[in-house]
Amino acid sequence: MKKILWVLGTLILLSIVSIFLLEQWLVKTLPDRVNANEDRAYDILFKEVDVKLFSGSIELQEISLNPLKEGMAITITGTMKSLRLGGVNMLGFIFGKLAEVRELRLDDPKFILIRNDSISKQPADMSKAFQGLFGDLVSRGVIHNFVLNNGSGEFYTQLDTARKFGSFEDFHISAINLETDSIRMNYAIPFKLESIKTSLKNLQININTDQTFTLGSLDYDSKQEAFDFFDIHLNYDDSNLEASKRSELQKDFIEIDVQHLRIEQINAQSNIYGNWSIVAGLMTIDSLHLHDVRNKNKPRPYDEPEKPMFERMVEQIPFPIELDTIRVLNSKITYSEISEGKSHPVSLNFEKLSALITHAVSLDSLQSGEMIIHGEAVLNGFAPMRMDVTVPYSNDSTKEKFHLVASVDPFSLPSLNGILGDLVSVNINSGTMEKLEITMDASRYTSSNFMKFHYKDLKLELRDEDAKKLKLKSTLANILTSSNNLPENRNYKTAQFQTQRNIYRGTFNLIWESIREGMLEIVPGDLMQLLTKEQDPSDGGKRR
């Protein structure tokens, strides 16, 4: 009996010693085994290793990532608290070249992305760099599940010196049932998989020295086929109004706030990492606030390009999109203009804005049929309006066109005084706008239009530069101006006319110019000339 116990004790001791020696051998050889792939882009360096043969786990601690390839557009370095391999097939790992691992888990990684500005200028390069890193890590074995927990990162740009331009935190990834022998570039982990969830918070990017993009959080769930973005902001450090005053040239200074943007029914053709492309059934934009400021005291740039109409607006999106429906809810767009010689802006506020856009496609090769736009808003709180636009895809930017039908509900004409402000020397004392409808068939250079403008009881007051009433001129203006234009009037007028498009101004400028010219056709006398006069400079409107 003693002999049996002695043999068993010896075997147990030998087993313990063997396991200890085997674990020590694994610890010693692990650096070379982890970095054995000759095609790897990164070395994984670590200070401590904890190997547990029975539980099938290997944990690396105090880890740093060392990039090996030079001349990359984006270089990633960083550290992490631990890298854990769970559910490792130890026999396969000891005797085979590749380890089979149930779960690869990264805890508290802190990434530093350095962008080489002489090579990279594309935002998508940053997501491609992450995709390359995760693909490099996962491809070192047969990894079934991948988890990244509580990641953070900082972005730097490298020219002569490194300059920080962004950061993020609370980065999480959970990828289930990976097939590492099947490449798929759609996700953060570039392999075929059963499902993936990704999220991060507090993304901040400095666009330039005085403009910052921030994102409160994003969430992606492949099972729900949905991507959610919350609290999106594009703002100037002080304001876009102050930025327009600092600028040497006249241009649009835009600030954007979005409470929630959701993309759902995402197609398998979409690529949310790498070379971005979005193919989806529905995009919903909730609580968009867009503010555009233009300072007319500044000269327009002489090298300003031709402005696009609706079709080329979509084509200029910097990555491919194919969206069945875009829905805009609870939104507001404000256009503020500082007139020449003035220091304070007058604003147009399109409140309670909603829109539905169908068949938005940015790639010529995929475009067919037409894009349909329906929008509704309330102008400055008093004038409900709606617009329907049909945009046929032409696959030729020189032939782009659109058909528009727009209308404005009745409102009191003196309400316009708050919009016109310092722009004109006319005050509207009374009057009611009963109906305004316009139909436009627009092409690259012209628009053929038909307009109805019904109003009644119009009375005006002309003022001098000091805002004093010009009694005689006011009397003459009211005599020369028809106070009513209704279908039952003997001199009732509609307007059928053409508007020349200023190609250096946007589509909404063409719509405004068409409405302005329609009013000039319908309202006799000098009223509309005074209300809407705008002279082209000597270059044919390019600097206007």
C-alpha positions as CSV (number, residue, x, y, z in Angstrom):
1,M,0.0,0.0,0.0
2,K,2.8,2.3,0.9
3,K,4.4,1.6,-2.5
4,I,1.2,2.5,-4.3
5,L,0.9,5.7,-2.4
6,W,4.6,6.5,-3.1
7,V,4.1,5.9,-6.8
8,L,0.9,8.0,-6.9
9,G,2.7,10.8,-5.0
10,T,5.6,10.6,-7.4
11,L,3.3,10.8,-10.4
12,I,1.4,13.7,-8.9
13,L,4.7,15.5,-8.1
14,L,6.0,14.8,-11.6
15,S,2.7,16.1,-13.1
16,I,2.9,19.2,-11.1
17,V,6.5,19.8,-12.0
18,S,5.7,19.0,-15.6
19,I,2.9,21.4,-15.7
20,F,5.0,24.0,-14.0
21,L,7.9,23.5,-16.5
22,L,5.5,23.4,-19.4
23,E,3.9,26.7,-18.3
24,Q,7.3,28.2,-17.9
25,W,8.3,27.0,-21.3
26,L,5.1,28.6,-22.7
27,V,5.9,31.8,-20.9
28,K,9.5,31.8,-22.3
29,T,8.5,31.0,-25.9
30,L,5.3,33.1,-26.0
31,P,6.8,36.3,-27.2
32,D,8.1,34.5,-30.3
33,R,5.0,32.5,-30.8
34,V,2.7,35.6,-30.5
35,N,4.8,37.5,-33.0
36,A,5.6,34.5,-35.3
37,N,3.6,35.7,-38.4
38,E,6.1,37.2,-40.9
39,D,3.3,39.3,-42.5
40,R,2.2,40.9,-39.2
41,A,2.0,44.7,-39.0
42,Y,2.5,44.9,-35.3
43,D,4.6,43.4,-32.5
44,I,2.8,42.7,-29.3
45,L,5.2,43.4,-26.4
46,F,4.3,42.6,-22.8
47,K,6.0,42.5,-19.4
48,E,4.1,39.7,-17.6
49,V,2.4,36.5,-18.6
50,D,0.0,34.3,-16.6
51,V,-0.5,30.8,-18.2
52,K,-3.1,28.4,-16.7
53,L,-3.0,25.0,-18.5
54,F,-6.0,23.5,-16.8
55,S,-8.4,26.4,-17.3
56,G,-7.0,27.0,-20.8
57,S,-6.2,30.7,-20.3
58,I,-3.3,32.9,-21.1
59,E,-3.2,36.5,-19.9
60,L,-0.6,39.1,-21.0
61,Q,-0.2,42.2,-18.9
62,E,1.3,45.6,-19.3
63,I,1.1,45.4,-23.1
64,S,2.3,47.8,-25.8
65,L,1.8,47.7,-29.5
66,N,4.8,48.4,-31.8
67,P,4.0,49.1,-35.5
68,L,6.5,47.4,-37.9
69,K,5.6,48.9,-41.3
70,E,6.9,52.3,-42.3
71,G,5.2,54.9,-44.6
72,M,1.7,54.1,-43.4
73,A,-1.0,56.7,-43.8
74,I,-2.1,56.1,-40.1
75,T,0.2,54.5,-37.5
76,I,-1.3,53.1,-34.3
77,T,0.6,52.6,-31.1
78,G,-0.7,52.1,-27.6
79,T,-0.9,50.2,-24.4
80,M,-3.4,48.0,-22.7
81,K,-3.9,46.7,-19.2
82,S,-4.3,43.1,-20.3
83,L,-4.9,40.8,-23.3
84,R,-6.6,37.6,-22.3
85,L,-6.9,34.4,-24.4
86,G,-9.8,32.3,-22.9
87,G,-10.7,28.8,-23.7
88,V,-7.4,28.0,-25.4
89,N,-6.9,24.5,-26.9
90,M,-3.6,24.0,-25.1
91,L,-2.6,20.8,-26.9
92,G,-3.1,22.5,-30.2
93,F,-1.3,25.6,-29.0
94,I,1.7,23.6,-27.7
95,F,2.1,21.3,-30.7
96,G,0.5,23.3,-33.5
97,K,1.3,26.6,-35.3
98,L,-2.0,28.3,-34.6
99,A,-3.9,28.5,-31.4
100,E,-7.6,27.8,-31.3
101,V,-9.1,30.4,-28.8
102,R,-12.7,30.7,-27.6
103,E,-12.3,34.4,-26.8
104,L,-9.7,37.1,-27.3
105,R,-10.3,39.9,-24.8
106,L,-8.6,43.3,-24.7
107,D,-9.1,45.3,-21.5
108,D,-8.5,49.1,-21.2
109,P,-6.6,49.6,-24.4
110,K,-5.3,53.2,-24.9
111,F,-4.6,53.8,-28.6
112,I,-2.6,56.6,-30.2
113,L,-3.2,57.2,-33.9
114,I,-0.7,59.3,-35.7
115,R,-1.8,60.5,-39.1
116,N,0.9,61.3,-41.7
117,D,-0.5,64.4,-43.4
118,S,1.8,64.0,-46.4
119,I,0.1,60.7,-47.1
120,S,-3.4,60.8,-45.6
121,K,-6.2,63.4,-45.8
122,Q,-9.2,61.0,-45.7
123,P,-11.2,60.5,-42.5
124,A,-11.9,56.9,-43.5
125,D,-8.2,56.2,-43.2
126,M,-8.6,56.2,-39.4
127,S,-11.3,53.5,-39.4
128,K,-9.2,51.5,-41.9
129,A,-6.2,51.7,-39.5
130,F,-8.3,50.2,-36.7
131,Q,-9.7,47.6,-39.0
132,G,-6.1,46.7,-40.0
133,L,-5.0,46.5,-36.3
134,F,-7.9,44.3,-35.2
135,G,-7.5,42.1,-38.2
136,D,-3.8,41.7,-37.5
137,L,-4.5,40.6,-33.9
138,V,-7.3,38.2,-34.7
139,S,-5.5,36.5,-37.6
140,R,-2.8,35.2,-35.2
141,G,-5.0,32.2,-34.3
142,V,-8.3,30.6,-34.8
143,I,-10.3,33.1,-32.7
144,H,-14.0,32.5,-32.3
145,N,-15.0,35.5,-30.3
146,F,-13.4,39.0,-29.8
147,V,-14.1,41.5,-27.0
148,L,-12.6,44.9,-26.6
149,N,-13.6,46.6,-23.3
150,N,-13.3,50.3,-22.2
151,G,-11.0,51.5,-25.0
152,S,-9.8,55.1,-25.5
153,G,-7.7,56.9,-28.0
154,E,-6.1,60.1,-29.1
155,F,-5.5,61.3,-32.7
156,Y,-2.3,63.2,-33.7
157,T,-1.2,64.7,-37.0
158,Q,2.5,64.3,-37.9
159,L,4.3,66.9,-40.0
160,D,7.4,68.4,-38.5
161,T,5.9,67.8,-35.0
162,A,3.0,65.8,-33.6
163,R,-0.2,67.8,-32.9
164,K,-3.2,66.4,-31.1
165,F,-6.5,66.9,-33.1
166,G,-8.9,64.5,-31.5
167,S,-9.9,61.8,-29.0
168,F,-12.5,59.3,-28.0
169,E,-13.3,57.1,-25.0
170,D,-15.5,54.2,-23.7
171,F,-14.8,52.1,-26.9
172,H,-16.4,48.6,-26.9
173,I,-16.5,45.8,-29.4
174,S,-18.1,42.4,-29.1
175,A,-17.8,40.1,-32.1
176,I,-19.3,36.6,-32.0
177,N,-18.4,33.4,-34.0
178,L,-15.7,34.7,-36.2
179,E,-14.5,32.8,-39.2
180,T,-10.9,34.1,-39.5
181,D,-10.4,32.2,-42.8
182,S,-13.1,34.3,-44.5
183,I,-12.3,37.9,-45.1
184,R,-15.1,40.5,-45.0
185,M,-14.2,44.2,-44.9
186,N,-17.6,45.6,-43.7
187,Y,-16.9,45.6,-40.0
188,A,-14.3,46.7,-37.4
189,I,-13.2,43.0,-37.4
190,P,-12.5,42.2,-41.0
191,F,-13.8,38.6,-41.1
192,K,-17.1,36.8,-41.6
193,L,-19.0,36.6,-38.3
194,E,-22.3,35.9,-36.7
195,S,-22.9,39.2,-35.0
196,I,-21.0,42.3,-33.8
197,K,-21.7,45.2,-31.5
198,T,-19.6,48.4,-31.4
199,S,-19.9,51.6,-29.4
200,L,-17.9,54.6,-28.3
201,K,-18.5,57.9,-26.6
202,N,-17.2,61.5,-26.6
203,L,-15.5,61.5,-30.0
204,Q,-13.9,64.9,-30.7
205,I,-12.2,66.0,-33.8
206,N,-10.6,69.4,-34.4
207,I,-11.5,70.2,-38.0
208,N,-9.2,73.2,-38.1
209,T,-7.9,75.8,-35.7
210,D,-11.4,77.2,-34.8
211,Q,-13.9,74.5,-35.7
212,T,-14.6,71.2,-33.8
213,F,-16.7,68.1,-34.5
214,T,-18.1,66.2,-31.5
215,L,-20.1,63.0,-31.2
216,G,-21.7,62.1,-27.9
217,S,-22.0,58.4,-28.6
218,L,-22.5,55.9,-31.4
219,D,-23.8,52.3,-31.3
220,Y,-23.9,49.6,-33.9
221,D,-25.7,46.3,-33.7
222,S,-25.4,44.0,-36.7
223,K,-28.4,41.9,-35.5
224,Q,-30.6,45.0,-35.5
225,E,-29.0,46.2,-38.7
226,A,-28.9,49.7,-37.2
227,F,-26.4,52.4,-36.5
228,D,-27.2,55.2,-34.0
229,F,-25.4,58.5,-33.6
230,F,-26.3,60.8,-30.7
231,D,-25.5,64.4,-30.0
232,I,-23.6,65.4,-33.1
233,H,-22.2,68.9,-33.2
234,L,-20.1,70.9,-35.7
235,N,-19.3,74.2,-34.1
236,Y,-16.9,77.1,-34.1
237,D,-15.0,77.9,-31.0
238,D,-16.9,81.2,-30.5
239,S,-19.6,81.2,-33.2
240,N,-20.1,81.1,-36.9
241,L,-21.1,84.8,-36.8
242,E,-17.8,85.8,-35.4
243,A,-16.0,83.5,-37.8
244,S,-17.7,85.2,-40.7
245,K,-16.5,88.6,-39.4
246,R,-12.9,87.3,-39.1
247,S,-12.8,85.8,-42.6
248,E,-11.2,87.7,-45.5
249,L,-13.6,86.2,-48.0
250,Q,-17.4,85.7,-48.2
251,K,-18.5,82.1,-47.8
252,D,-21.0,80.0,-45.8
253,F,-20.1,79.5,-42.2
254,I,-22.2,76.6,-41.0
255,E,-22.9,75.1,-37.6
256,I,-24.8,71.8,-37.2
257,D,-26.4,70.1,-34.2
258,V,-28.2,66.8,-34.4
259,Q,-29.8,65.1,-31.5
260,H,-30.1,61.7,-33.1
261,L,-29.2,60.1,-36.4
262,R,-30.2,56.5,-37.0
263,I,-29.4,54.3,-40.0
264,E,-31.4,51.1,-40.2
265,Q,-32.1,48.2,-42.5
266,I,-28.4,48.3,-43.3
267,N,-27.6,46.2,-46.4
268,A,-24.7,43.7,-46.4
269,Q,-23.1,45.8,-49.1
270,S,-22.5,48.6,-46.7
271,N,-19.0,49.2,-45.3
272,I,-19.0,51.0,-42.0
273,Y,-15.2,50.6,-41.7
274,G,-12.5,50.9,-44.3
275,N,-13.8,52.4,-47.5
276,W,-17.0,53.9,-46.2
277,S,-20.2,53.2,-48.1
278,I,-23.8,53.1,-46.8
279,V,-26.5,51.0,-48.4
280,A,-29.6,51.1,-46.2
281,G,-33.4,51.2,-46.2
282,L,-33.9,54.2,-43.9
283,M,-31.9,57.1,-42.4
284,T,-33.7,59.2,-39.8
285,I,-32.4,62.6,-38.7
286,D,-34.1,63.8,-35.6
287,S,-33.8,67.4,-34.2
288,L,-31.3,68.8,-36.8
289,H,-30.4,72.5,-36.2
290,L,-28.4,74.0,-39.1
291,H,-27.3,77.6,-39.0
292,D,-25.7,79.2,-42.0
293,V,-24.1,82.7,-41.8
294,R,-22.9,84.7,-44.8
295,N,-21.3,88.1,-44.5
296,K,-21.9,90.3,-47.6
297,N,-19.3,92.8,-46.4
298,K,-16.6,90.4,-47.6
299,P,-15.7,89.7,-51.3
300,R,-16.5,86.4,-52.8
301,P,-13.5,84.3,-53.9
302,Y,-12.6,84.7,-57.6
303,D,-11.8,81.0,-57.9
304,E,-15.1,79.9,-56.5
305,P,-16.4,76.8,-58.2
306,E,-19.8,76.3,-59.8
307,K,-22.4,75.4,-57.2
308,P,-24.3,72.1,-57.6
309,M,-28.0,71.6,-57.9
310,F,-29.8,68.7,-56.1
311,E,-28.3,65.8,-58.1
312,R,-24.7,66.9,-57.7
313,M,-25.3,67.8,-54.0
314,V,-25.8,64.1,-53.4
315,E,-23.0,63.1,-55.7
316,Q,-20.6,65.3,-53.7
317,I,-21.1,63.3,-50.5
318,P,-17.5,62.0,-49.9
319,F,-18.5,58.3,-49.8
320,P,-21.0,56.2,-51.7
321,I,-24.6,56.2,-50.4
322,E,-27.7,54.3,-51.6
323,L,-30.6,55.1,-49.3
324,D,-34.2,54.1,-49.9
325,T,-35.6,56.8,-47.6
326,I,-34.2,59.8,-45.6
327,R,-36.5,61.1,-43.0
328,V,-36.0,64.5,-41.2
329,L,-38.0,65.3,-38.1
330,N,-38.3,68.2,-35.6
331,S,-35.7,70.2,-37.3
332,K,-34.7,73.9,-37.9
333,I,-32.6,75.6,-40.6
334,T,-31.6,79.2,-40.1
335,Y,-30.0,81.4,-42.8
336,S,-28.4,84.6,-41.5
337,E,-27.0,87.3,-43.7
338,I,-25.0,90.4,-42.8
339,S,-25.8,93.0,-45.5
340,E,-23.2,95.3,-46.9
341,G,-22.5,98.2,-44.5
342,K,-24.2,96.4,-41.6
343,S,-22.7,94.5,-38.6
344,H,-25.8,92.5,-37.5
345,P,-27.5,89.8,-39.5
346,V,-31.1,89.4,-40.6
347,S,-32.3,85.8,-40.4
348,L,-34.7,83.4,-42.1
349,N,-35.8,80.6,-39.8
350,F,-37.3,77.5,-41.2
351,E,-38.8,76.0,-38.1
352,K,-40.8,72.8,-37.5
353,L,-39.0,71.4,-40.5
354,S,-39.8,67.9,-41.7
355,A,-38.7,66.2,-44.9
356,L,-38.9,62.9,-46.7
357,I,-36.3,62.0,-49.4
358,T,-36.6,58.8,-51.4
359,H,-34.0,57.1,-53.6
360,A,-30.9,59.1,-52.7
361,V,-27.9,57.6,-54.6
362,S,-24.5,59.2,-55.0
363,L,-22.7,56.9,-57.5
364,D,-23.3,57.5,-61.2
365,S,-23.1,53.8,-61.9
366,L,-26.0,53.1,-59.5
367,Q,-28.2,56.0,-60.4
368,S,-31.5,55.4,-62.2
369,G,-35.0,56.8,-62.1
370,E,-35.4,59.9,-59.9
371,M,-35.0,61.2,-56.4
372,I,-38.1,62.6,-54.7
373,I,-38.1,65.3,-52.0
374,H,-41.0,66.5,-49.9
375,G,-40.4,69.1,-47.2
376,E,-42.6,71.2,-44.9
377,A,-41.6,74.1,-42.6
378,V,-42.8,77.3,-41.0
379,L,-41.0,80.5,-42.0
380,N,-40.1,82.7,-39.0
381,G,-43.1,81.4,-37.0
382,F,-45.8,82.8,-39.3
383,A,-45.8,81.3,-42.8
384,P,-46.3,77.5,-43.2
385,M,-44.8,76.3,-46.5
386,R,-44.2,73.0,-48.4
387,M,-42.1,71.9,-51.3
388,D,-42.1,68.9,-53.6
389,V,-39.1,68.3,-55.8
390,T,-38.5,65.6,-58.4
391,V,-34.8,65.1,-59.4
392,P,-34.2,62.8,-62.4
393,Y,-30.8,61.1,-62.4
394,S,-29.0,62.1,-65.6
395,N,-25.5,60.5,-65.0
396,D,-24.2,63.8,-66.6
397,S,-23.6,66.8,-64.4
398,T,-24.0,69.2,-67.3
399,K,-27.6,67.9,-67.8
400,E,-28.8,68.0,-64.2
401,K,-32.3,69.4,-63.7
402,F,-35.3,69.3,-61.3
403,H,-39.0,69.9,-61.2
404,L,-40.3,71.8,-58.1
405,V,-43.8,72.7,-56.8
406,A,-43.9,74.9,-53.7
407,S,-46.6,76.8,-51.8
408,V,-47.0,79.1,-48.9
409,D,-50.1,79.3,-46.6
410,P,-51.8,82.6,-45.9
411,F,-50.1,85.1,-43.5
412,S,-50.2,88.8,-42.6
413,L,-47.8,90.7,-44.9
414,P,-46.6,93.0,-42.1
415,S,-45.0,89.9,-40.6
416,L,-42.3,90.3,-43.4
417,N,-41.0,93.5,-41.8
418,G,-39.2,91.4,-39.2
419,I,-37.4,89.5,-42.0
420,L,-36.7,92.4,-44.3
421,G,-35.3,94.5,-41.4
422,D,-32.4,96.7,-42.7
423,L,-32.4,95.0,-46.1
424,V,-34.9,97.4,-47.7
425,S,-36.3,100.9,-47.2
426,V,-39.9,99.8,-47.2
427,N,-42.3,99.0,-44.4
428,I,-45.5,97.0,-45.0
429,N,-48.3,98.6,-43.0
430,S,-51.1,96.2,-43.9
431,G,-52.0,93.4,-46.2
432,T,-52.7,89.7,-46.3
433,M,-51.0,87.1,-48.5
434,E,-53.7,84.6,-49.5
435,K,-51.7,82.2,-51.7
436,L,-48.2,81.8,-53.2
437,E,-47.6,78.9,-55.5
438,I,-44.7,78.4,-57.8
439,T,-43.8,75.6,-60.3
440,M,-40.2,75.4,-61.6
441,D,-38.6,73.3,-64.3
442,A,-34.9,74.0,-63.7
443,S,-31.8,73.1,-65.7
444,R,-28.2,74.0,-65.3
445,Y,-28.5,77.6,-66.6
446,T,-32.2,78.5,-66.6
447,S,-35.6,77.8,-65.0
448,S,-39.0,77.9,-66.6
449,N,-41.5,79.0,-64.0
450,F,-45.2,79.6,-63.4
451,M,-46.4,81.5,-60.3
452,K,-49.6,82.6,-58.5
453,F,-49.4,85.3,-55.9
454,H,-52.7,86.3,-54.3
455,Y,-52.8,89.2,-51.8
456,K,-55.1,91.9,-50.6
457,D,-55.2,95.2,-48.7
458,L,-51.6,96.0,-49.4
459,K,-50.3,99.4,-48.0
460,L,-46.7,100.5,-47.9
461,E,-44.5,103.0,-46.2
462,L,-41.2,104.1,-47.7
463,R,-38.4,105.3,-45.5
464,D,-35.1,107.1,-45.9
465,E,-31.7,105.9,-44.7
466,D,-32.5,107.2,-41.2
467,A,-35.8,105.2,-41.1
468,K,-37.9,108.4,-41.4
469,K,-41.2,108.1,-43.4
470,L,-41.2,109.6,-46.9
471,K,-44.8,110.7,-47.1
472,L,-45.0,111.8,-50.7
473,K,-43.1,108.7,-52.0
474,S,-45.2,106.5,-49.8
475,T,-48.4,107.9,-51.3
476,L,-47.1,107.5,-54.9
477,A,-46.0,104.0,-54.2
478,N,-49.5,103.0,-52.9
479,I,-51.1,104.7,-56.0
480,L,-48.8,102.9,-58.4
481,T,-49.0,99.5,-56.6
482,S,-52.1,97.3,-56.9
483,S,-53.4,96.7,-53.4
484,N,-55.1,93.5,-54.4
485,N,-54.4,90.5,-56.7
486,L,-57.2,87.9,-56.4
487,P,-58.8,85.7,-59.0
488,E,-62.0,87.7,-58.8
489,N,-60.2,91.0,-59.6
490,R,-60.5,92.4,-63.1
491,N,-56.8,92.9,-63.4
492,Y,-55.8,89.5,-61.8
493,K,-52.4,88.4,-62.8
494,T,-50.3,85.2,-62.8
495,A,-46.7,84.9,-64.1
496,Q,-45.1,82.7,-66.6
497,F,-41.4,83.5,-67.0
498,Q,-37.8,82.3,-67.2
499,T,-35.1,82.9,-64.6
500,Q,-31.4,82.8,-65.5
501,R,-29.4,80.8,-63.0
502,N,-26.3,82.3,-61.4
503,I,-24.1,79.1,-61.4
504,Y,-22.0,80.5,-58.5
505,R,-25.0,80.5,-56.2
506,G,-26.8,77.5,-54.7
507,T,-30.1,75.9,-55.6
508,F,-32.0,77.8,-53.0
509,N,-30.8,81.0,-54.4
510,L,-32.3,80.0,-57.8
511,I,-35.6,79.3,-56.0
512,W,-35.6,82.7,-54.3
513,E,-34.6,84.5,-57.5
514,S,-37.5,82.8,-59.3
515,I,-40.0,83.8,-56.6
516,R,-38.6,87.3,-56.7
517,E,-39.0,87.6,-60.5
518,G,-42.5,86.1,-60.3
519,M,-43.5,88.9,-57.8
520,L,-42.0,91.5,-60.1
521,E,-44.2,90.1,-62.9
522,I,-47.4,90.2,-60.8
523,V,-47.1,93.3,-58.6
524,P,-47.1,96.5,-60.6
525,G,-45.2,99.6,-59.7
526,D,-41.8,99.9,-57.9
527,L,-42.8,97.8,-54.8
528,M,-41.0,94.6,-55.6
529,Q,-38.0,96.4,-57.1
530,L,-37.6,98.1,-53.8
531,L,-38.2,95.0,-51.8
532,T,-36.0,92.6,-53.7
533,K,-33.4,94.6,-55.6
534,E,-30.0,93.0,-55.8
535,Q,-27.5,94.2,-58.4
536,D,-25.0,91.9,-60.0
537,P,-21.4,93.0,-59.8
538,S,-19.4,93.6,-63.0
539,D,-18.3,89.9,-63.2
540,G,-21.9,88.8,-63.9
541,G,-22.8,87.8,-60.4
542,K,-19.8,85.6,-59.5
543,R,-18.9,87.7,-56.5
544,R,-22.5,88.4,-55.3
